[in-house]
Amino acid sequence: MWIYIIIAIIVLILIYFGVTYNSFVKLNNTVKEAFSTMDVYLKKRWDLIPNIVETVKGYAKHEKSTLKEIIELRNSTYDNMSANEKVDVNNKLSQGINKLMAIAEAYPDLKANENFKDLSQQLTKVEDDIANSRKYYNGAVRIFNDKVQMFPSNIVAGMLGFKEQKMFEASEFERENVQVKL
């Protein structure tokens, strides 16, 4: 009789282990899919930046340090970066783009330039898409991380090497209050 109870407990543990493993695989794939969605928009912005920089360069020759910073970030090889490196570099690029747009505000001729207006609209659309995909990615990561951290699934996660994923967070620069000066 005890043997049946022990066998039943072992079978239940194995079933739980299998179900939990499959759950981790599904959640991990959701996180990868969410990152890939966001990555498409990050890459689109990545490719748009040189055009905006070149347009601004002609108008704001003395703003070289900001332009140089953006160009240096942009010159890294995007396709060879890890997911965490892409997150970090794109946070820095967001800061640079905000500075670039502030520079553009100081040049009325630049703001009126059709090429700049078109690029600026494209960038605004891409930034909106990135914001939406960040929400989706962070939601998927939160669900995955909850599963990795919560008992008893954390035991299975530890045994199988599932680790917490990094969320896409706003940088300190993005958290600052916008100052409107009239």
C-alpha positions in Angstrom: 0.0 0.0 0.0 2.8 2.5 0.9 4.4 1.8 -2.4 1.3 3.0 -4.2 1.3 6.2 -2.2 5.0 6.8 -2.9 4.5 6.1 -6.6 1.5 8.4 -6.7 3.5 11.2 -5.0 6.4 10.7 -7.4 4.0 10.8 -10.4 2.4 14.0 -9.1 5.8 15.6 -8.6 6.8 14.6 -12.2 3.6 15.9 -13.6 4.0 19.2 -11.7 7.6 19.4 -12.9 6.6 18.8 -16.5 3.7 21.3 -16.4 5.9 24.0 -14.8 8.7 23.4 -17.3 6.3 23.8 -20.2 5.0 27.0 -18.6 8.5 28.4 -18.3 9.2 27.5 -22.0 5.9 29.3 -23.0 6.6 32.4 -20.9 10.2 32.5 -22.1 9.1 32.4 -25.7 6.6 35.2 -25.0 9.4 37.3 -23.6 11.5 36.6 -26.7 8.6 37.5 -29.0 8.0 40.7 -27.1 11.6 41.7 -27.3 11.7 40.9 -31.0 8.6 43.1 -31.6 10.3 46.0 -29.7 13.6 45.2 -31.5 12.0 45.9 -34.8 11.1 49.4 -33.8 14.4 50.0 -32.1 16.2 49.0 -35.3 13.8 51.3 -37.3 14.8 54.2 -35.1 18.4 53.1 -35.3 18.3 53.4 -39.1 16.4 56.7 -39.0 18.9 58.5 -36.7 21.7 59.1 -39.3 19.2 60.9 -41.6 18.0 63.2 -38.8 21.6 63.9 -37.6 22.6 64.8 -41.1 19.7 67.2 -41.5 20.3 68.9 -38.2 24.1 69.0 -38.9 23.6 71.5 -41.7 21.7 73.9 -39.4 23.4 73.4 -36.1 27.1 73.3 -36.9 28.2 74.5 -33.4 26.2 71.7 -31.6 28.9 69.2 -32.5 29.2 67.5 -29.1 25.5 66.3 -29.1 25.7 65.2 -32.7 29.0 63.4 -32.1 27.6 61.6 -29.1 24.6 60.3 -31.0 26.7 59.3 -34.0 29.1 57.4 -31.7 26.3 55.5 -30.1 24.7 54.8 -33.5 28.0 53.6 -35.0 28.1 50.5 -32.8 27.0 47.3 -34.6 23.4 46.8 -33.7 23.0 43.3 -35.0 25.9 41.9 -32.9 24.6 43.3 -29.6 22.9 41.2 -26.9 19.4 42.1 -25.8 20.7 43.8 -22.7 23.2 45.9 -24.7 20.4 46.9 -27.1 18.3 48.1 -24.1 21.3 50.1 -22.6 22.3 51.7 -25.9 18.8 52.6 -26.8 18.3 54.2 -23.5 21.3 56.4 -24.2 20.0 57.1 -27.7 16.7 58.2 -26.3 18.6 60.9 -24.3 20.5 61.9 -27.4 17.4 62.1 -29.5 15.7 64.3 -26.9 18.7 66.7 -27.0 18.6 66.6 -30.8 15.0 67.6 -30.9 15.7 70.4 -28.4 18.4 71.7 -30.7 15.9 71.6 -33.6 13.5 73.8 -31.6 16.2 76.5 -31.5 16.4 76.7 -35.3 13.2 77.9 -36.9 14.5 77.3 -40.4 15.3 73.7 -39.5 11.8 73.2 -38.1 10.3 74.5 -41.3 12.5 72.2 -43.5 10.3 69.6 -45.1 12.9 66.9 -44.9 13.3 67.5 -41.2 9.5 67.6 -40.6 9.1 64.3 -42.4 11.9 62.7 -40.5 10.6 64.1 -37.2 7.2 62.7 -37.9 8.6 59.3 -38.7 10.7 59.4 -35.5 7.6 60.4 -33.4 5.7 57.4 -34.9 8.6 55.1 -34.2 8.9 56.4 -30.6 5.2 55.8 -30.0 5.6 52.2 -31.4 8.6 51.7 -29.1 6.7 52.9 -26.1 3.8 50.5 -26.9 6.2 47.6 -27.5 8.0 48.4 -24.2 4.7 48.0 -22.4 4.1 44.6 -24.0 7.7 43.5 -23.4 7.7 44.6 -19.7 4.3 42.8 -19.2 5.7 39.6 -20.6 8.9 39.9 -18.5 6.9 40.6 -15.3 4.8 37.5 -15.8 8.0 35.4 -16.5 9.8 36.9 -13.5 6.9 36.3 -11.2 7.0 32.6 -12.2 10.8 32.5 -11.7 10.5 34.1 -8.2 7.4 32.4 -6.8 7.3 29.3 -4.8 7.2 26.4 -5.8 8.0 27.2 -9.4 11.2 28.9 -8.3 12.6 25.5 -7.4 12.0 24.3 -11.0 13.4 27.5 -12.4 16.5 27.1 -10.3 16.9 23.5 -11.4 16.5 24.2 -15.1 18.4 27.5 -15.1 15.6 29.9 -15.9 16.7 33.3 -14.7 14.9 36.7 -14.3 14.8 38.8 -17.4 15.7 42.5 -17.5 12.9 45.0 -17.9 13.1 48.0 -20.2 13.1 50.9 -17.8 13.0 54.6 -18.2 16.3 56.3 -17.8 16.9 59.0 -15.2 16.9 61.5 -18.0 13.4 60.4 -19.1 12.1 60.6 -15.5 13.0 64.2 -15.2 10.2 66.7 -15.3 9.8 68.6 -18.6 10.5 72.3 -18.0 8.4 74.6 -20.1 9.9 78.1 -20.4 7.8 80.8 -22.0 
